[in-house]
Amino acid sequence: MEEKPMARLMVTETEVDAGFYKAALEGSGIPVFISGMEGSAFGAALDGPNEIEIIVYQKDLEASQAIVAELDEEPEDEIPAWNCSCGAEVDEGFGVCWSCGGEYDAAAKSIDTDSNSG
Ligand SMILES: [Zn+2]
């Protein structure tokens, strides 16, 4: 078997994090190898955080870093209820106005419970 150069993409402290990035990378077609996740009889007895290495092929390193950067950037915020510029009231979770088809504008004022009338 031919050996390909490999590189450490990142280190996480939990298996949950490692699994999250692994799934995202593999979803993009990048083979991922996890190091330090095997259940070790000694691991549980040791103090301190575990270091779980996420390893990819050297050739995939740049693409992997871009994917990880994107994951860290994207906040998964729910869209709150909002008032469209056309006057329609759009329920939360909808990014498009049901009335005019306009897109949700994050800068626009969302409907709040303590609205000041004046
Ligand atoms: Zn509208």
Backbone and ligand atoms as CSV (ligand in chain L), in Angstrom:
chain,resi,resn,atom,element,x,y,z
A,1,MET,N,N,0.841,-1.207,0.000
A,1,MET,CA,C,0.000,0.000,0.000
A,1,MET,C,C,0.872,1.252,0.000
A,2,GLU,N,N,0.515,2.163,-0.826
A,2,GLU,CA,C,1.291,3.395,-0.929
A,2,GLU,C,C,0.939,4.351,0.204
A,3,GLU,N,N,1.947,4.909,0.796
A,3,GLU,CA,C,1.705,5.828,1.902
A,3,GLU,C,C,1.650,7.252,1.394
A,4,LYS,N,N,0.610,7.956,1.813
A,4,LYS,CA,C,0.473,9.351,1.423
A,4,LYS,C,C,0.816,10.240,2.613
A,5,PRO,N,N,1.417,11.394,2.325
A,5,PRO,CA,C,1.735,12.309,3.427
A,5,PRO,C,C,0.460,12.804,4.097
A,6,MET,N,N,0.505,12.875,5.411
A,6,MET,CA,C,-0.663,13.293,6.158
A,6,MET,C,C,-0.322,14.501,7.019
A,7,ALA,N,N,-1.365,15.205,7.425
A,7,ALA,CA,C,-1.141,16.402,8.222
A,7,ALA,C,C,-2.215,16.509,9.279
A,8,ARG,N,N,-1.837,17.073,10.421
A,8,ARG,CA,C,-2.807,17.276,11.479
A,8,ARG,C,C,-3.593,18.543,11.203
A,9,LEU,N,N,-4.881,18.407,11.049
A,9,LEU,CA,C,-5.732,19.557,10.750
A,9,LEU,C,C,-5.990,20.360,12.013
A,10,MET,N,N,-6.391,19.698,13.060
A,10,MET,CA,C,-6.703,20.397,14.297
A,10,MET,C,C,-6.781,19.423,15.461
A,11,VAL,N,N,-6.882,19.972,16.652
A,11,VAL,CA,C,-7.014,19.155,17.863
A,11,VAL,C,C,-8.273,19.585,18.591
A,12,THR,N,N,-9.079,18.618,18.980
A,12,THR,CA,C,-10.267,18.942,19.756
A,12,THR,C,C,-10.172,18.270,21.124
A,13,GLU,N,N,-11.000,18.716,22.034
A,13,GLU,CA,C,-10.939,18.161,23.386
A,13,GLU,C,C,-11.997,17.094,23.629
A,14,THR,N,N,-13.021,17.076,22.786
A,14,THR,CA,C,-14.087,16.107,23.009
A,14,THR,C,C,-14.358,15.296,21.746
A,15,GLU,N,N,-14.861,14.095,21.962
A,15,GLU,CA,C,-15.206,13.247,20.832
A,15,GLU,C,C,-16.361,13.828,20.036
A,16,VAL,N,N,-17.201,14.592,20.739
A,16,VAL,CA,C,-18.342,15.209,20.061
A,16,VAL,C,C,-17.856,16.198,19.009
A,17,ASP,N,N,-16.900,17.045,19.404
A,17,ASP,CA,C,-16.333,18.005,18.460
A,17,ASP,C,C,-15.668,17.284,17.297
A,18,ALA,N,N,-14.869,16.285,17.644
A,18,ALA,CA,C,-14.147,15.550,16.619
A,18,ALA,C,C,-15.116,14.910,15.629
A,19,GLY,N,N,-16.188,14.335,16.165
A,19,GLY,CA,C,-17.175,13.686,15.310
A,19,GLY,C,C,-17.891,14.690,14.413
A,20,PHE,N,N,-18.115,15.894,14.969
A,20,PHE,CA,C,-18.795,16.948,14.223
A,20,PHE,C,C,-17.967,17.363,13.005
A,21,TYR,N,N,-16.685,17.628,13.235
A,21,TYR,CA,C,-15.821,18.055,12.130
A,21,TYR,C,C,-15.594,16.907,11.152
A,22,LYS,N,N,-15.455,15.701,11.683
A,22,LYS,CA,C,-15.227,14.535,10.825
A,22,LYS,C,C,-16.404,14.363,9.857
A,23,ALA,N,N,-17.616,14.488,10.403
A,23,ALA,CA,C,-18.800,14.310,9.563
A,23,ALA,C,C,-18.869,15.386,8.487
A,24,ALA,N,N,-18.528,16.614,8.877
A,24,ALA,CA,C,-18.599,17.722,7.926
A,24,ALA,C,C,-17.575,17.546,6.809
A,25,LEU,N,N,-16.384,17.129,7.171
A,25,LEU,CA,C,-15.321,16.963,6.184
A,25,LEU,C,C,-15.621,15.777,5.263
A,26,GLU,N,N,-16.056,14.682,5.860
A,26,GLU,CA,C,-16.368,13.508,5.046
A,26,GLU,C,C,-17.550,13.794,4.136
A,27,GLY,N,N,-18.452,14.660,4.613
A,27,GLY,CA,C,-19.571,15.062,3.774
A,27,GLY,C,C,-19.118,15.821,2.547
A,28,SER,N,N,-17.933,16.411,2.636
A,28,SER,CA,C,-17.366,17.133,1.505
A,28,SER,C,C,-16.402,16.262,0.707
A,29,GLY,N,N,-16.366,14.982,1.043
A,29,GLY,CA,C,-15.554,14.046,0.276
A,29,GLY,C,C,-14.113,13.973,0.715
A,30,ILE,N,N,-13.814,14.455,1.930
A,30,ILE,CA,C,-12.439,14.433,2.416
A,30,ILE,C,C,-12.287,13.316,3.447
A,31,PRO,N,N,-11.362,12.386,3.187
A,31,PRO,CA,C,-11.130,11.307,4.157
A,31,PRO,C,C,-10.540,11.866,5.450
A,32,VAL,N,N,-11.073,11.432,6.576
A,32,VAL,CA,C,-10.644,11.966,7.866
A,32,VAL,C,C,-10.211,10.822,8.774
A,33,PHE,N,N,-9.135,11.069,9.499
A,33,PHE,CA,C,-8.654,10.072,10.449
A,33,PHE,C,C,-8.602,10.704,11.836
A,34,ILE,N,N,-9.120,9.974,12.793
A,34,ILE,CA,C,-9.143,10.485,14.159
A,34,ILE,C,C,-8.111,9.726,14.985
A,35,SER,N,N,-7.314,10.467,15.718
A,35,SER,CA,C,-6.307,9.848,16.567
A,35,SER,C,C,-6.564,10.208,18.022
A,36,GLY,N,N,-6.539,9.222,18.879
A,36,GLY,CA,C,-6.708,9.480,20.300
A,36,GLY,C,C,-8.112,9.198,20.780
A,37,MET,N,N,-8.925,8.561,19.928
A,37,MET,CA,C,-10.312,8.335,20.301
A,37,MET,C,C,-10.577,6.905,20.763
A,38,GLU,N,N,-9.605,6.034,20.606
A,38,GLU,CA,C,-9.819,4.657,21.032
A,38,GLU,C,C,-10.012,4.611,22.546
A,39,GLY,N,N,-10.951,3.816,22.951
A,39,GLY,CA,C,-11.177,3.708,24.384
A,39,GLY,C,C,-10.009,3.009,25.055
A,40,SER,N,N,-9.245,3.773,25.784
A,40,SER,CA,C,-8.069,3.218,26.431
A,40,SER,C,C,-8.335,2.976,27.903
A,41,ALA,N,N,-7.852,1.878,28.411
A,41,ALA,CA,C,-8.039,1.560,29.822
A,41,ALA,C,C,-7.318,2.585,30.687
A,42,PHE,N,N,-6.256,3.176,30.132
A,42,PHE,CA,C,-5.482,4.150,30.895
A,42,PHE,C,C,-6.084,5.548,30.760
A,43,GLY,N,N,-6.703,5.797,29.617
A,43,GLY,CA,C,-7.216,7.134,29.338
A,43,GLY,C,C,-8.168,7.626,30.398
A,44,ALA,N,N,-9.057,6.762,30.843
A,44,ALA,CA,C,-10.064,7.180,31.808
A,44,ALA,C,C,-9.436,7.522,33.151
A,45,ALA,N,N,-8.308,6.924,33.421
A,45,ALA,CA,C,-7.687,7.122,34.725
A,45,ALA,C,C,-6.831,8.384,34.759
A,46,LEU,N,N,-6.492,8.872,33.586
A,46,LEU,CA,C,-5.619,10.044,33.529
A,46,LEU,C,C,-6.391,11.327,33.765
A,47,ASP,N,N,-5.742,12.242,34.422
A,47,ASP,CA,C,-6.338,13.562,34.608
A,47,ASP,C,C,-6.079,14.422,33.376
A,48,GLY,N,N,-6.844,15.516,33.297
A,48,GLY,CA,C,-6.618,16.458,32.201
A,48,GLY,C,C,-7.433,16.112,30.982
A,49,PRO,N,N,-7.572,17.091,30.105
A,49,PRO,CA,C,-8.391,16.903,28.915
A,49,PRO,C,C,-7.716,15.977,27.915
A,50,ASN,N,N,-8.542,15.271,27.205
A,50,ASN,CA,C,-8.025,14.447,26.124
A,50,ASN,C,C,-7.688,15.310,24.931
A,51,GLU,N,N,-6.708,14.893,24.196
A,51,GLU,CA,C,-6.425,15.559,22.934
A,51,GLU,C,C,-6.763,14.610,21.811
A,52,ILE,N,N,-7.743,15.020,21.038
A,52,ILE,CA,C,-8.158,14.200,19.909
A,52,ILE,C,C,-7.705,14.881,18.636
A,53,GLU,N,N,-6.868,14.192,17.896
A,53,GLU,CA,C,-6.315,14.769,16.680
A,53,GLU,C,C,-7.181,14.448,15.483
A,54,ILE,N,N,-7.415,15.452,14.673
A,54,ILE,CA,C,-8.112,15.241,13.403
A,54,ILE,C,C,-7.070,15.351,12.292
A,55,ILE,N,N,-6.915,14.254,11.579
A,55,ILE,CA,C,-5.833,14.153,10.598
A,55,ILE,C,C,-6.409,13.948,9.204
A,56,VAL,N,N,-5.838,14.668,8.247
A,56,VAL,CA,C,-6.262,14.521,6.854
A,56,VAL,C,C,-5.024,14.328,5.986
A,57,TYR,N,N,-5.247,13.943,4.752
A,57,TYR,CA,C,-4.130,13.881,3.823
A,57,TYR,C,C,-3.603,15.287,3.568
A,58,GLN,N,N,-2.306,15.380,3.396
A,58,GLN,CA,C,-1.667,16.674,3.171
A,58,GLN,C,C,-2.340,17.425,2.024
A,59,LYS,N,N,-2.702,16.709,0.975
A,59,LYS,CA,C,-3.297,17.361,-0.192
A,59,LYS,C,C,-4.678,17.928,0.111
A,60,ASP,N,N,-5.307,17.418,1.152
A,60,ASP,CA,C,-6.651,17.892,1.510
A,60,ASP,C,C,-6.622,18.958,2.597
A,61,LEU,N,N,-5.411,19.275,3.064
A,61,LEU,CA,C,-5.298,20.135,4.240
A,61,LEU,C,C,-5.933,21.512,4.018
A,62,GLU,N,N,-5.610,22.126,2.895
A,62,GLU,CA,C,-6.133,23.476,2.645
A,62,GLU,C,C,-7.649,23.478,2.527
A,63,ALA,N,N,-8.172,22.516,1.791
A,63,ALA,CA,C,-9.628,22.432,1.635
A,63,ALA,C,C,-10.289,22.184,2.989
A,64,SER,N,N,-9.646,21.363,3.805
A,64,SER,CA,C,-10.195,21.045,5.118
A,64,SER,C,C,-10.231,22.282,6.005
A,65,GLN,N,N,-9.162,23.056,5.948
A,65,GLN,CA,C,-9.104,24.271,6.764
A,65,GLN,C,C,-10.195,25.243,6.348
A,66,ALA,N,N,-10.460,25.311,5.049
A,66,ALA,CA,C,-11.508,26.211,4.565
A,66,ALA,C,C,-12.875,25.766,5.085
A,67,ILE,N,N,-13.097,24.457,5.090
A,67,ILE,CA,C,-14.380,23.927,5.559
A,67,ILE,C,C,-14.552,24.185,7.051
A,68,VAL,N,N,-13.497,23.958,7.810
A,68,VAL,CA,C,-13.557,24.191,9.252
A,68,VAL,C,C,-13.807,25.669,9.540
A,69,ALA,N,N,-13.147,26.535,8.778
A,69,ALA,CA,C,-13.323,27.977,8.973
A,69,ALA,C,C,-14.768,28.365,8.709
A,70,GLU,N,N,-15.353,27.752,7.693
A,70,GLU,CA,C,-16.747,28.052,7.368
A,70,GLU,C,C,-17.676,27.588,8.486
A,71,LEU,N,N,-17.383,26.419,9.024
A,71,LEU,CA,C,-18.208,25.883,10.106
A,71,LEU,C,C,-18.175,26.802,11.319
A,72,ASP,N,N,-16.995,27.327,11.607
A,72,ASP,CA,C,-16.856,28.190,12.770
A,72,ASP,C,C,-17.545,29.527,12.549
A,73,GLU,N,N,-17.679,29.916,11.296
A,73,GLU,CA,C,-18.259,31.215,10.989
A,73,GLU,C,C,-19.778,31.210,11.055
A,74,GLU,N,N,-20.373,30.146,10.542
A,74,GLU,CA,C,-21.821,30.126,10.366
A,74,GLU,C,C,-22.575,29.988,11.680
A,75,PRO,N,N,-23.182,31.051,12.121
A,75,PRO,CA,C,-24.045,30.927,13.277
A,75,PRO,C,C,-25.400,30.375,12.842
A,76,GLU,N,N,-25.888,29.394,13.577
A,76,GLU,CA,C,-27.168,28.812,13.183
A,76,GLU,C,C,-28.302,29.487,13.937
A,77,ASP,N,N,-28.434,30.764,13.682
A,77,ASP,CA,C,-29.476,31.518,14.353
A,77,ASP,C,C,-30.818,31.272,13.699
A,78,GLU,N,N,-31.829,31.109,14.536
A,78,GLU,CA,C,-33.177,31.031,14.004
A,78,GLU,C,C,-33.610,32.424,13.600
A,79,ILE,N,N,-34.362,32.502,12.542
A,79,ILE,CA,C,-34.879,33.795,12.127
A,79,ILE,C,C,-36.099,34.125,12.993
A,80,PRO,N,N,-36.069,35.270,13.647
A,80,PRO,CA,C,-37.211,35.635,14.495
A,80,PRO,C,C,-38.361,36.137,13.628
A,81,ALA,N,N,-39.528,36.308,14.245
A,81,ALA,CA,C,-40.640,36.920,13.520
A,81,ALA,C,C,-40.232,38.325,13.102
A,82,TRP,N,N,-40.615,38.725,11.919
A,82,TRP,CA,C,-40.149,40.019,11.416
A,82,TRP,C,C,-41.222,40.696,10.584
A,83,ASN,N,N,-41.109,42.008,10.497
A,83,ASN,CA,C,-42.015,42.798,9.675
A,83,ASN,C,C,-41.357,43.102,8.343
A,84,CYS,N,N,-42.014,42.701,7.279
A,84,CYS,CA,C,-41.485,42.976,5.958
A,84,CYS,C,C,-41.758,44.434,5.593
A,85,SER,N,N,-40.963,44.934,4.675
A,85,SER,CA,C,-41.138,46.318,4.257
A,85,SER,C,C,-42.484,46.523,3.554
A,86,CYS,N,N,-43.102,45.430,3.106
A,86,CYS,CA,C,-44.397,45.534,2.450
A,86,CYS,C,C,-45.524,45.623,3.476
A,87,GLY,N,N,-45.170,45.427,4.752
A,87,GLY,CA,C,-46.160,45.539,5.809
A,87,GLY,C,C,-46.641,44.206,6.334
A,88,ALA,N,N,-46.269,43.127,5.676
A,88,ALA,CA,C,-46.706,41.805,6.120
A,88,ALA,C,C,-45.925,41.362,7.354
A,89,GLU,N,N,-46.593,40.573,8.182
A,89,GLU,CA,C,-45.947,40.025,9.366
A,89,GLU,C,C,-45.560,38.584,9.065
A,90,VAL,N,N,-44.262,38.290,9.151
A,90,VAL,CA,C,-43.776,36.970,8.785
A,90,VAL,C,C,-43.409,36.184,10.037
A,91,ASP,N,N,-43.867,34.934,10.085
A,91,ASP,CA,C,-43.603,34.100,11.241
A,91,ASP,C,C,-42.120,33.759,11.363
A,92,GLU,N,N,-41.708,33.428,12.579
A,92,GLU,CA,C,-40.301,33.103,12.801
A,92,GLU,C,C,-39.911,31.844,12.037
A,93,GLY,N,N,-38.674,31.798,11.611
A,93,GLY,CA,C,-38.177,30.642,10.894
A,93,GLY,C,C,-38.290,30.777,9.385
A,94,PHE,N,N,-39.038,31.780,8.927
A,94,PHE,CA,C,-39.183,31.980,7.492
A,94,PHE,C,C,-38.268,33.108,7.026
A,95,GLY,N,N,-37.450,32.836,6.040
A,95,GLY,CA,C,-36.497,33.824,5.547
A,95,GLY,C,C,-37.043,34.629,4.393
A,96,VAL,N,N,-38.249,34.248,3.937
A,96,VAL,CA,C,-38.839,34.940,2.792
A,96,VAL,C,C,-40.268,35.345,3.128
A,97,CYS,N,N,-40.637,36.557,2.727
A,97,CYS,CA,C,-41.979,37.059,2.982
A,97,CYS,C,C,-43.009,36.268,2.182
A,98,TRP,N,N,-44.078,35.856,2.876
A,98,TRP,CA,C,-45.120,35.072,2.204
A,98,TRP,C,C,-45.949,35.954,1.277
A,99,SER,N,N,-45.877,37.252,1.513
A,99,SER,CA,C,-46.732,38.167,0.760
A,99,SER,C,C,-46.066,38.673,-0.519
A,100,CYS,N,N,-44.872,39.227,-0.376
A,100,CYS,CA,C,-44.228,39.830,-1.538
A,100,CYS,C,C,-43.002,39.061,-2.004
A,101,GLY,N,N,-42.574,38.072,-1.205
A,101,GLY,CA,C,-41.419,37.281,-1.612
A,101,GLY,C,C,-40.094,37.936,-1.251
A,102,GLY,N,N,-40.169,39.041,-0.518
A,102,GLY,CA,C,-38.941,39.716,-0.115
A,102,GLY,C,C,-38.149,38.892,0.884
A,103,GLU,N,N,-36.841,39.086,0.873
A,103,GLU,CA,C,-35.997,38.316,1.777
A,103,GLU,C,C,-35.868,38.999,3.133
A,104,TYR,N,N,-35.647,38.157,4.143
A,104,TYR,CA,C,-35.474,38.655,5.502
A,104,TYR,C,C,-34.226,39.528,5.582
A,105,ASP,N,N,-34.378,40.682,6.172
A,105,ASP,CA,C,-33.267,41.600,6.345
A,105,ASP,C,C,-32.892,41.627,7.828
A,106,ALA,N,N,-31.707,41.122,8.125
A,106,ALA,CA,C,-31.288,41.017,9.523
A,106,ALA,C,C,-31.222,42.395,10.180
A,107,ALA,N,N,-31.014,43.424,9.367
A,107,ALA,CA,C,-30.895,44.773,9.915
A,107,ALA,C,C,-32.273,45.360,10.231
A,108,ALA,N,N,-33.309,44.799,9.591
A,108,ALA,CA,C,-34.647,45.313,9.830
A,108,ALA,C,C,-35.080,45.000,11.258
A,109,LYS,N,N,-35.972,45.799,11.754
A,109,LYS,CA,C,-36.413,45.630,13.136
A,109,LYS,C,C,-37.307,44.406,13.253
A,110,SER,N,N,-36.950,43.541,14.185
A,110,SER,CA,C,-37.788,42.371,14.407
A,110,SER,C,C,-38.885,42.703,15.414
A,111,ILE,N,N,-39.923,41.899,15.351
A,111,ILE,CA,C,-41.038,42.124,16.258
A,111,ILE,C,C,-40.634,41.765,17.671
A,112,ASP,N,N,-40.842,42.661,18.583
A,112,ASP,CA,C,-40.468,42.384,19.959
A,112,ASP,C,C,-41.674,42.578,20.874
A,113,THR,N,N,-41.604,41.982,22.047
A,113,THR,CA,C,-42.734,42.067,22.958
A,113,THR,C,C,-42.839,43.432,23.611
A,114,ASP,N,N,-41.682,44.044,23.866
A,114,ASP,CA,C,-41.721,45.344,24.517
A,114,ASP,C,C,-41.503,46.475,23.504
A,115,SER,N,N,-42.417,46.547,22.568
A,115,SER,CA,C,-42.302,47.586,21.546
A,115,SER,C,C,-42.787,48.907,22.116
A,116,ASN,N,N,-42.047,49.924,21.823
A,116,ASN,CA,C,-42.441,51.260,22.277
A,116,ASN,C,C,-43.318,51.944,21.238
A,117,SER,N,N,-44.497,52.350,21.671
A,117,SER,CA,C,-45.365,53.094,20.767
A,117,SER,C,C,-45.198,54.575,21.037
A,118,GLY,N,N,-45.020,55.306,20.015
A,118,GLY,CA,C,-44.806,56.700,20.285
A,118,GLY,C,C,-45.057,57.447,19.084
L,1,ZN,ZN,ZN,-43.232,41.435,2.046
